[in-house]
Amino acid sequence: MGWTPERITDYEYDDRDRMVRSTEYVESAWNEDERGWMLALADWEASRCPSCGGDPDECQSPTADINNPFGTWVYDAEWVECHRASAARRLAHEPEDRRALTPRVSRRRRGSARSKR
């Protein structure tokens, strides 16, 4: 899965062909390509809106201000429920002792049987 650093081991032998030392060199995980990707990601993240993570030219534009009568669009928001997080919260509030356990949440079709684990 992806790139892994190269490992090189050098062995040193004495005159009777007995190994007396081995030295392992591990290539840095941060090669030029990886550093380039991370620097590009840092630049992109720095260019985003600190409040919403969106494109500042869009989300901070005066044309998106709800109080601007000449604005071209507005943002609307509504509360939505994350059913996955709600299921985990319901499980966490059951009276059984669940120390050191993390809820596992799965999705299933309505009306299908629950899996037995």
Backbone as JSON Lines, residues from 0, in Angstrom:
{"i":0,"aa":"M","n":[0.83,-1.17,0.0],"ca":[0.0,0.0,0.0],"c":[0.88,1.24,0.0]}
{"i":1,"aa":"G","n":[1.16,1.77,-1.15],"ca":[1.95,2.99,-1.25],"c":[3.44,2.75,-1.12]}
{"i":2,"aa":"W","n":[4.16,3.82,-0.94],"ca":[5.61,3.81,-0.88],"c":[6.07,3.47,0.53]}
{"i":3,"aa":"T","n":[7.11,2.67,0.64],"ca":[7.72,2.38,1.94],"c":[9.21,2.67,1.86]}
{"i":4,"aa":"P","n":[9.81,3.14,2.94],"ca":[11.24,3.44,2.93],"c":[12.08,2.19,2.69]}
{"i":5,"aa":"E","n":[13.16,2.36,1.98],"ca":[14.06,1.24,1.7],"c":[14.98,1.0,2.9]}
{"i":6,"aa":"R","n":[15.23,-0.29,3.2],"ca":[16.15,-0.67,4.27],"c":[17.35,-1.36,3.63]}
{"i":7,"aa":"I","n":[18.54,-0.93,4.02],"ca":[19.78,-1.54,3.52],"c":[20.62,-1.95,4.71]}
{"i":8,"aa":"T","n":[21.07,-3.2,4.71],"ca":[21.91,-3.7,5.8],"c":[23.27,-4.06,5.24]}
{"i":9,"aa":"D","n":[24.31,-3.49,5.85],"ca":[25.7,-3.82,5.51],"c":[26.25,-4.74,6.58]}
{"i":10,"aa":"Y","n":[26.93,-5.8,6.14],"ca":[27.52,-6.77,7.06],"c":[29.03,-6.68,6.95]}
{"i":11,"aa":"E","n":[29.71,-6.73,8.09],"ca":[31.17,-6.71,8.12],"c":[31.65,-8.03,8.71]}
{"i":12,"aa":"Y","n":[32.64,-8.64,8.02],"ca":[33.15,-9.96,8.43],"c":[34.63,-9.85,8.76]}
{"i":13,"aa":"D","n":[35.07,-10.72,9.65],"ca":[36.51,-10.77,9.94],"c":[37.19,-11.69,8.94]}
{"i":14,"aa":"D","n":[38.53,-11.94,9.1],"ca":[39.26,-12.75,8.12],"c":[38.87,-14.22,8.16]}
{"i":15,"aa":"R","n":[38.12,-14.66,9.17],"ca":[37.68,-16.06,9.18],"c":[36.21,-16.17,8.77]}
{"i":16,"aa":"D","n":[35.71,-15.13,8.1],"ca":[34.34,-15.1,7.58],"c":[33.26,-15.15,8.66]}
{"i":17,"aa":"R","n":[33.58,-14.61,9.81],"ca":[32.57,-14.5,10.86],"c":[32.05,-13.05,10.85]}
{"i":18,"aa":"M","n":[30.74,-12.93,10.96],"ca":[30.17,-11.6,10.97],"c":[30.51,-10.93,12.3]}
{"i":19,"aa":"V","n":[31.07,-9.73,12.21],"ca":[31.45,-9.01,13.42],"c":[30.58,-7.76,13.64]}
{"i":20,"aa":"R","n":[29.92,-7.31,12.59],"ca":[29.09,-6.12,12.74],"c":[28.08,-6.05,11.59]}
{"i":21,"aa":"S","n":[26.91,-5.58,11.93],"ca":[25.94,-5.27,10.88],"c":[25.39,-3.87,11.14]}
{"i":22,"aa":"T","n":[25.2,-3.14,10.08],"ca":[24.68,-1.78,10.18],"c":[23.5,-1.65,9.23]}
{"i":23,"aa":"E","n":[22.4,-1.15,9.76],"ca":[21.21,-0.99,8.93],"c":[20.96,0.49,8.69]}
{"i":24,"aa":"Y","n":[20.71,0.81,7.44],"ca":[20.36,2.16,7.04],"c":[18.92,2.14,6.57]}
{"i":25,"aa":"V","n":[18.12,3.07,7.09],"ca":[16.72,3.16,6.69],"c":[16.52,4.5,6.01]}
{"i":26,"aa":"E","n":[16.01,4.43,4.8],"ca":[15.72,5.64,4.05],"c":[14.67,6.45,4.8]}
{"i":27,"aa":"S","n":[14.81,7.75,4.8],"ca":[13.83,8.61,5.47],"c":[12.46,8.45,4.81]}
{"i":28,"aa":"A","n":[11.41,8.43,5.63],"ca":[10.06,8.35,5.09],"c":[9.68,9.64,4.37]}
{"i":29,"aa":"W","n":[10.4,10.7,4.66],"ca":[10.1,11.99,4.04],"c":[11.07,12.26,2.9]}
{"i":30,"aa":"N","n":[10.82,11.59,1.76],"ca":[11.64,11.86,0.59],"c":[11.14,13.14,-0.08]}
{"i":31,"aa":"E","n":[11.74,13.52,-1.18],"ca":[11.38,14.77,-1.85],"c":[9.91,14.78,-2.28]}
{"i":32,"aa":"D","n":[9.41,13.66,-2.8],"ca":[8.01,13.6,-3.22],"c":[7.07,13.79,-2.03]}
{"i":33,"aa":"E","n":[7.34,13.07,-0.93],"ca":[6.48,13.18,0.25],"c":[6.5,14.6,0.82]}
{"i":34,"aa":"R","n":[7.69,15.2,0.88],"ca":[7.79,16.58,1.37],"c":[7.01,17.52,0.46]}
{"i":35,"aa":"G","n":[7.1,17.3,-0.83],"ca":[6.37,18.13,-1.79],"c":[4.86,18.04,-1.59]}
{"i":36,"aa":"W","n":[4.38,16.8,-1.41],"ca":[2.94,16.61,-1.17],"c":[2.5,17.3,0.11]}
{"i":37,"aa":"M","n":[3.28,17.16,1.18],"ca":[2.9,17.77,2.46],"c":[2.98,19.29,2.41]}
{"i":38,"aa":"L","n":[3.96,19.84,1.69],"ca":[4.03,21.29,1.56],"c":[2.86,21.82,0.74]}
{"i":39,"aa":"A","n":[2.49,21.09,-0.31],"ca":[1.32,21.49,-1.11],"c":[0.05,21.43,-0.27]}
{"i":40,"aa":"L","n":[-0.09,20.39,0.55],"ca":[-1.26,20.29,1.42],"c":[-1.29,21.45,2.42]}
{"i":41,"aa":"A","n":[-0.14,21.78,3.0],"ca":[-0.08,22.9,3.96],"c":[-0.47,24.21,3.29]}
{"i":42,"aa":"D","n":[0.01,24.43,2.07],"ca":[-0.36,25.64,1.33],"c":[-1.86,25.68,1.07]}
{"i":43,"aa":"W","n":[-2.43,24.55,0.66],"ca":[-3.86,24.5,0.37],"c":[-4.67,24.74,1.65]}
{"i":44,"aa":"E","n":[-4.28,24.08,2.76],"ca":[-5.0,24.27,4.02],"c":[-4.92,25.71,4.5]}
{"i":45,"aa":"A","n":[-3.77,26.36,4.31],"ca":[-3.6,27.76,4.74],"c":[-4.46,28.69,3.91]}
{"i":46,"aa":"S","n":[-4.83,28.27,2.71],"ca":[-5.64,29.13,1.84],"c":[-7.14,29.0,2.1]}
{"i":47,"aa":"R","n":[-7.54,28.12,2.99],"ca":[-8.96,27.88,3.26],"c":[-9.49,28.81,4.34]}
{"i":48,"aa":"C","n":[-10.81,28.97,4.39],"ca":[-11.46,29.78,5.42],"c":[-11.25,29.1,6.78]}
{"i":49,"aa":"P","n":[-10.79,29.85,7.79],"ca":[-10.56,29.22,9.09],"c":[-11.85,28.81,9.8]}
{"i":50,"aa":"S","n":[-12.99,29.36,9.39],"ca":[-14.25,29.02,10.05],"c":[-14.91,27.79,9.48]}
{"i":51,"aa":"C","n":[-14.97,27.7,8.13],"ca":[-15.71,26.6,7.52],"c":[-14.86,25.69,6.65]}
{"i":52,"aa":"G","n":[-13.63,26.09,6.34],"ca":[-12.77,25.27,5.49],"c":[-13.05,25.45,4.01]}
{"i":53,"aa":"G","n":[-13.94,26.36,3.68],"ca":[-14.3,26.58,2.28],"c":[-13.36,27.55,1.59]}
{"i":54,"aa":"D","n":[-13.67,27.83,0.32],"ca":[-12.91,28.79,-0.48],"c":[-13.29,30.2,-0.03]}
{"i":55,"aa":"P","n":[-12.35,31.0,0.49],"ca":[-12.68,32.33,0.99],"c":[-13.31,33.23,-0.06]}
{"i":56,"aa":"D","n":[-12.92,33.07,-1.33],"ca":[-13.51,33.89,-2.38],"c":[-15.02,33.65,-2.49]}
{"i":57,"aa":"E","n":[-15.45,32.48,-2.06],"ca":[-16.88,32.16,-2.12],"c":[-17.57,32.44,-0.79]}
{"i":58,"aa":"C","n":[-17.06,31.86,0.3],"ca":[-17.78,31.93,1.57],"c":[-17.64,33.27,2.28]}
{"i":59,"aa":"Q","n":[-16.62,34.07,1.95],"ca":[-16.44,35.38,2.57],"c":[-16.8,36.52,1.63]}
{"i":60,"aa":"S","n":[-17.34,36.19,0.47],"ca":[-17.69,37.19,-0.53],"c":[-18.85,38.06,-0.07]}
{"i":61,"aa":"P","n":[-18.78,39.36,-0.29],"ca":[-19.92,40.22,0.04],"c":[-21.19,39.81,-0.71]}
{"i":62,"aa":"T","n":[-21.04,39.16,-1.84],"ca":[-22.22,38.74,-2.59],"c":[-22.93,37.56,-1.94]}
{"i":63,"aa":"A","n":[-22.32,36.98,-0.89],"ca":[-22.97,35.9,-0.16],"c":[-23.52,36.37,1.18]}
{"i":64,"aa":"D","n":[-23.36,37.66,1.48],"ca":[-23.84,38.2,2.76],"c":[-25.37,38.24,2.74]}
{"i":65,"aa":"I","n":[-25.98,37.67,3.76],"ca":[-27.45,37.6,3.8],"c":[-28.08,38.99,3.9]}
{"i":66,"aa":"N","n":[-27.31,39.98,4.39],"ca":[-27.82,41.34,4.52],"c":[-27.54,42.21,3.29]}
{"i":67,"aa":"N","n":[-26.92,41.64,2.28],"ca":[-26.61,42.39,1.06],"c":[-27.77,42.25,0.08]}
{"i":68,"aa":"P","n":[-28.54,43.31,-0.15],"ca":[-29.69,43.2,-1.06],"c":[-29.28,42.93,-2.51]}
{"i":69,"aa":"F","n":[-28.02,43.18,-2.83],"ca":[-27.54,42.93,-4.19],"c":[-26.74,41.63,-4.28]}
{"i":70,"aa":"G","n":[-26.74,40.85,-3.21],"ca":[-26.02,39.58,-3.18],"c":[-26.57,38.6,-4.2]}
{"i":71,"aa":"T","n":[-25.74,37.72,-4.67],"ca":[-26.16,36.75,-5.69],"c":[-26.57,35.42,-5.08]}
{"i":72,"aa":"W","n":[-26.15,35.14,-3.86],"ca":[-26.57,33.9,-3.18],"c":[-26.44,34.09,-1.69]}
{"i":73,"aa":"V","n":[-27.07,33.21,-0.94],"ca":[-26.94,33.2,0.52],"c":[-26.75,31.75,0.95]}
{"i":74,"aa":"Y","n":[-26.23,31.6,2.13],"ca":[-26.08,30.26,2.7],"c":[-27.2,30.04,3.7]}
{"i":75,"aa":"D","n":[-27.85,28.93,3.62],"ca":[-28.84,28.53,4.59],"c":[-28.27,27.37,5.39]}
{"i":76,"aa":"A","n":[-28.7,27.25,6.62],"ca":[-28.23,26.15,7.46],"c":[-29.41,25.53,8.18]}
{"i":77,"aa":"E","n":[-29.29,24.27,8.46],"ca":[-30.3,23.57,9.24],"c":[-29.62,22.5,10.06]}
{"i":78,"aa":"W","n":[-30.24,22.13,11.15],"ca":[-29.71,21.05,11.97],"c":[-30.09,19.73,11.33]}
{"i":79,"aa":"V","n":[-29.15,18.86,11.21],"ca":[-29.41,17.49,10.73],"c":[-28.82,16.53,11.75]}
{"i":80,"aa":"E","n":[-29.41,15.39,11.85],"ca":[-28.94,14.4,12.81],"c":[-27.99,13.43,12.14]}
{"i":81,"aa":"C","n":[-26.87,13.2,12.79],"ca":[-25.96,12.15,12.35],"c":[-26.43,10.87,13.05]}
{"i":82,"aa":"H","n":[-27.07,10.0,12.31],"ca":[-27.65,8.8,12.92],"c":[-26.59,7.84,13.43]}
{"i":83,"aa":"R","n":[-25.43,7.86,12.83],"ca":[-24.33,7.02,13.31],"c":[-23.89,7.48,14.7]}
{"i":84,"aa":"A","n":[-23.68,8.8,14.87],"ca":[-23.28,9.31,16.18],"c":[-24.39,9.13,17.21]}
{"i":85,"aa":"S","n":[-25.64,9.28,16.78],"ca":[-26.76,9.08,17.71],"c":[-26.81,7.65,18.21]}
{"i":86,"aa":"A","n":[-26.57,6.69,17.33],"ca":[-26.57,5.28,17.75],"c":[-25.45,5.03,18.76]}
{"i":87,"aa":"A","n":[-24.28,5.63,18.53],"ca":[-23.18,5.46,19.48],"c":[-23.52,6.09,20.82]}
{"i":88,"aa":"R","n":[-24.17,7.26,20.8],"ca":[-24.54,7.92,22.05],"c":[-25.58,7.1,22.81]}
{"i":89,"aa":"R","n":[-26.55,6.51,22.1],"ca":[-27.54,5.67,22.77],"c":[-26.86,4.48,23.44]}
{"i":90,"aa":"L","n":[-25.92,3.87,22.74],"ca":[-25.21,2.73,23.3],"c":[-24.42,3.15,24.54]}
{"i":91,"aa":"A","n":[-23.78,4.3,24.49],"ca":[-22.94,4.75,25.6],"c":[-23.78,5.05,26.84]}
{"i":92,"aa":"H","n":[-25.06,5.35,26.69],"ca":[-25.9,5.7,27.83],"c":[-26.69,4.52,28.39]}
{"i":93,"aa":"E","n":[-26.46,3.31,27.87],"ca":[-27.12,2.15,28.44],"c":[-26.54,1.87,29.83]}
{"i":94,"aa":"P","n":[-27.32,1.3,30.72],"ca":[-26.85,1.1,32.1],"c":[-25.81,0.0,32.26]}
{"i":95,"aa":"E","n":[-25.57,-0.83,31.27],"ca":[-24.58,-1.9,31.41],"c":[-23.18,-1.31,31.53]}
{"i":96,"aa":"D","n":[-22.32,-2.05,32.18],"ca":[-20.93,-1.62,32.33],"c":[-20.22,-1.8,31.0]}
{"i":97,"aa":"R","n":[-19.76,-0.73,30.41],"ca":[-19.1,-0.79,29.1],"c":[-17.7,-0.17,29.16]}
{"i":98,"aa":"R","n":[-17.02,-0.31,30.3],"ca":[-15.68,0.25,30.42],"c":[-14.74,-0.38,29.4]}
{"i":99,"aa":"A","n":[-13.88,0.42,28.85],"ca":[-12.86,0.0,27.88],"c":[-13.44,-0.51,26.58]}
{"i":100,"aa":"L","n":[-14.71,-0.29,26.36],"ca":[-15.31,-0.68,25.08],"c":[-15.62,0.56,24.27]}
{"i":101,"aa":"T","n":[-15.45,0.47,22.98],"ca":[-15.79,1.55,22.07],"c":[-16.99,1.11,21.27]}
{"i":102,"aa":"P","n":[-17.99,1.94,21.15],"ca":[-19.16,1.53,20.36],"c":[-18.79,1.26,18.91]}
{"i":103,"aa":"R","n":[-19.34,0.24,18.35],"ca":[-19.19,-0.05,16.92],"c":[-20.56,0.22,16.31]}
{"i":104,"aa":"V","n":[-20.58,1.07,15.36],"ca":[-21.84,1.45,14.74],"c":[-21.85,0.92,13.32]}
{"i":105,"aa":"S","n":[-22.94,0.28,12.95],"ca":[-23.05,-0.21,11.59],"c":[-24.34,0.29,10.97]}
{"i":106,"aa":"R","n":[-24.39,0.27,9.68],"ca":[-25.56,0.72,8.95],"c":[-26.26,-0.5,8.38]}
{"i":107,"aa":"R","n":[-27.58,-0.51,8.46],"ca":[-28.33,-1.62,7.88],"c":[-29.61,-1.06,7.29]}
{"i":108,"aa":"R","n":[-30.18,-1.84,6.39],"ca":[-31.45,-1.43,5.79],"c":[-32.56,-1.54,6.82]}
{"i":109,"aa":"R","n":[-33.48,-0.62,6.78],"ca":[-34.63,-0.65,7.69],"c":[-35.4,-1.94,7.46]}
{"i":110,"aa":"G","n":[-35.73,-2.62,8.53],"ca":[-36.49,-3.86,8.43],"c":[-35.63,-5.11,8.35]}
{"i":111,"aa":"S","n":[-34.33,-4.97,8.1],"ca":[-33.46,-6.15,8.04],"c":[-33.05,-6.54,9.46]}
{"i":112,"aa":"A","n":[-32.67,-7.79,9.63],"ca":[-32.3,-8.29,10.96],"c":[-30.97,-7.7,11.42]}
{"i":113,"aa":"R","n":[-30.83,-7.49,12.7],"ca":[-29.56,-7.01,13.25],"c":[-28.57,-8.15,13.24]}
{"i":114,"aa":"S","n":[-27.31,-7.82,12.97],"ca":[-26.28,-8.87,12.96],"c":[-25.95,-9.26,14.38]}
{"i":115,"aa":"K","n":[-25.65,-10.51,14.6],"ca":[-25.27,-11.03,15.92],"c":[-23.76,-11.12,15.96]}
{"i":116,"aa":"R","n":[-23.12,-10.38,16.85],"ca":[-21.66,-10.45,16.94],"c":[-21.27,-11.02,18.25]}
